[in-house]
């Protein structure tokens, strides 16, 4: 990475993304975070670590993931050509495995025997359980009770892989509370390794996650050039915590003619408790050990949030996205539950691809953006996960019609 790019929004300098990121944690956690940061820097500079990481991505995860042009969907929507980066085809069914492989290798080099993780949609929990099994580690996954119910297939997968699923009943019983519980467990036992699933948390986690996920955009950039002879005009991804989006965006940040568009969940509407659009409706603050945009209530506490997609209902967002928003380099728009479900059905029926509800938000945003563009333009969508896990939710609301 050049000195120029280090000073741009979206790239950290010692854990700081502009005025965001950093480390805001209890004293007890500072030494272990410093140790993790130092060990990560050693691994990042170690060619044997990179070779092992890339080898597992190729031979275990199945990378590079495919690039699929959606000709039928494009014909239905009109406007720009729509391409999908197929993270749904990875082993475990989502982008999460890219980061889990990297962090688990780091934990192994640090001599850790047990990892813990948080999960909302369950995909990070499954990926964490997967790498723990692969590397002979114990694994506890903290998950809100509401998410345990709506993501039951993934709970069964985690248990099959040997992980212990720890239910969290506090608050709304969703992702924010799962992170709270995992951080508390980490504070109580720093001999374990906390494998954070998104580009959030105290330094060095946002930097690590970004660097382990940037393979998505690097592959997609090369694939678009090979397939079409030019870069996409826009790269679009859903944003909850923001790991799949920063993974897709990073390789394109210096390509100023490429629009970077994150799609947040506006849920039932942009009123309190009905959405999780942190960048759209939040303001700068501190949550879970880092500074970024945070949704708060009238007391300044983390707000109640909602999305039909369990992986998106988080009241903050990774610091890289906060910096990209403030710099103007990236745009952040919203998609409602209704729009995400429409996009879900459209992709299923036109292309034979079943997307996760999280990814359906990105697709909903892409449909709106592509329809406003000329036919010779290209939109690249990060299809971050597959929709198997969401079938019960979608069926229960009558969204699967005859």
C-alpha positions, 0 to 999 in steps of 0.5 A: 500500500502506498503512503498516498493511499494510507492517508486516504479515507478508508485506509487506517493509520495506526488504527485510526480512520480519519477521526474514527476507530481507535481503542476505547476499552477497559484497562484489563483489555488493553494488554491483550489488544496490544499483543494481538495488534503486534502479532498481527503486524508480524503475520502481515509481514510474514510471507509464510502466513500469507501463503498459508492464508491464500492456500486455505482460501483456494483449497478450502474456501473455494476462491476465487469466487465467481463473477456472474452477469445477471442478464435476465435481471438486467433485462427486467430492471433496465439500465446498467448491466448488473454483475454479482460477486458470488460470495454465496458460493464460498464454503459455509455460504458467505463472505465471513469465512475469509476473515475467520480463516485469517483470524484463526490462523493468527490465534493459532500462531498466538498459541490460543486454544479457544475462540469466541465469536458473536453472530447475528445472521449466524453466518459468522458463527458458522464460519467461526465454528468451521475454522475452530473445527479445522484448527482443533480449537474450542469455540463458543458463539454468542447469539441473541435469543431472537436470532437463535429463533429466526436463524435456526438452520445456522444454529444447528450447523454450529452445533454440528461443527462442535461449537457451543451456542451461548444464548443472550437474552438481554435487551433486544436479544439480537446482534448488539447484545451478542457483542456485549456478551462476547466482549464481557467474556473476553474481559473475564478471560483474556487467554481466549481469542475473540474472533470479531466478525465484522469491521468493528470493535477496537483496534486492531480488529477493523484493520484486520477484518478489512485486510482479510476481506479485501480479497473480495474486491481484489478478485472482482476488480481483476475479474471485471477487467478480464471479462469486460475490459474496464472497471465497474461504474459502481460497486454496491454492498449491504452495510450492517457492521460493514465487513462485506462492504469494506471488503468489496470497496477497498480495491476500488477506493483509489479508482475515483471514477468508480462509485462506492455505494453502501446500502443500509437497512431502513426496515419498516421506516426511518423512525426510532426502533424501525431501522438500523441505518447508522450512517443515515440517521446516526451521529459520531459516538463510541460503542463496543470499543471504537468510535464511529456513527452510532444510533442512540436513544434520547438518553444517549444509549445505543438505540433499539434497532430493527431489520428483517435481516438479522446480520444488519440490525446493529446500531453502529458501523465500521469506522472505515465506512464512517470515514468514507462517508465523511470524505464523500468517497462513498455514498450510503443509501437505504433499502427497506424490508419491502424493497429487500424482499422484492429484490430477493424474489426478483433474483430468485425468479430471473436468475435462479439464485437465492440470496441472503436477506442481507445481500438482498438489501445490496441488490435492492440498492443496485436495482435502483441505481442501475435503472438510472444508468445508461445501458453501457454502464456496469454495476457490481454487487457483492452478493455476500451470502446465500439465502438458505438460512432465511427460508423460514423467515421468508416463508413465515411472512408469506413472501414465497408466492406460487 
